[in-house]
Amino acid sequence: ASTPKRPRGDLAAQPHDGLVKWTFSQQEHAIGLLRAALPPAVAAAVDFRTLRVEKDTFVDSALKHSYSDVVLSARMGEDRVYFHVLVEHQRKVEALMVLRVLHYMVLLWLRLLRDEPKLQTLPPIVPLLIHHSDTGWTAATAFQDVIAGKGPARDAIERHIPRFDLRLIDLSEGRATDLVEEALTALGKVAFWCMSVAGDDERYEREIGHIAAAIDEVLRAPNARDALEPLLRYLASTH
């Protein structure tokens, strides 16, 4: 893997956004993230050799303390598929998060159409949400589930309701799956753990031993110092 660039100065000012962008804007860690988050059949169809980190970001600067996003793309068959990764840092469940996700998807499509005005079809976008809270994620992950209506009236209008599911990685205590642990790189695991314990000193002290092997692996890498600096900055700013 190529040596990552030193973290920018905004890591201290916007610690969540800085850590997410620094870690998952590196190709090998972004691949680990997608392998962890995507359904196995989808991950198997993605040509990760073509993975590209896009420059787009759609979270307003005023919300950087609550959300971060990274846009990735790769070939899937003959077409290119986009992945909008939204990381939620507010430690609470937003009931209409799928509406926020749809808004960002539309902004991405409009950006792509602006860059290529002759497009006749739109590329697929897979939305991913990374969340952690005391309760774990409890809101809808399918857009159609937040639209009111039931019975015959709902059946009559169903075809006019947008339908999509977002992929969820829940970092809340006790919620992370084995797939996440197996697919992520060591740095990805440590970054996720840092985000999951942010602001919770008791959990930080209780769990740091569990992440020790991943930390050791990060420290053995040739670029250990470059990796350690943003992690320590993040921990210092959230504890």
Secondary structure, 3 states (H helix, E strand, C coil): CCCCCCCCCHHHHCHHHHHHHHHHCCHHHHHHHHHHHCCHHHHHHEEEEEEEECCCCCCCHHHCCCEEEEEEEEEECCEEEEEEEEEECCCCCCCCHHHHHHHHHHHHHHHHHHHCCCCCCCCCEEEEEEECCCCCCCCCCEHHHHCCCCHHHHHHHHHHCCCCECEEEECCCCCCCHHHHHHCCHHHHHHHHHHHCCCCHHHHHHHHHHHHHHHHHHHHCCCHHHHHHHHHHHHHHHC
